[in-house]
Amino acid sequence: MSEPGDTSKLARIGLEVLGWALLAAGVAALVLPGPGLLLLASGLWVLAKNYRWADRLLDPVKRASYRGAAESVKTWPRILGSSALALALIGLGIIWGIRPAAPGWWPLVEKWWLFGGWGTGAFLIASGLLGLGLLGWSMRNFRYGDMTLDEVFEKRHLLDHPPPRAGRAAQPDEPAP
């Protein structure tokens, strides 16, 4: 029987693949519609189980996420702009799923018009809904609540300069024990 902290080789490989997939999706979602920082943080969190470099990168990504959440609700134009973009993603997802006929100006074969169908449409809809949910959370906590970034960073132990770890320093690509 294995110890509680041990993971089988298959489970470790599965977590490795999941972590890298989330990380890649997060990087893509930074420039494409989607929750980029959330996916990045999730991928780093999974990879941090085995790699110290991922653990070191996780806190700055979390800080950037909270900072972005607080900044996104500072002014009404930001709130309205974020809401409009999230609703546009939902609408685009519905249109993508329905997949109307290609317009006359479309230069490629019709099969390349809105390719992906409901798979892509569902991802766009989910991204829009997640965006609205995160916007609501940010408004509740940062705009109308009494939460400040300093309190969040202190409560979640997200200091700008975390204390050094005990023991020897690991190399960037060295797996954690």
ABEGO torsion letter per residue (X at the ends): XBBAABBBAAAAAAAAAAAAAAAAAAAAAAABBEBAAAAAAAAAAAAAAABAAAAAAAAAAAAAAAAAAAAAAABAAAAAAAAAAAAAAAAAAAAAAAGBBBBAABABBAAABGBGEAAAAAAAAAAAAAAAAAAAAAAAAAAABABBAAAAAAAAGBBABBBBBBEBBBBAABBBX
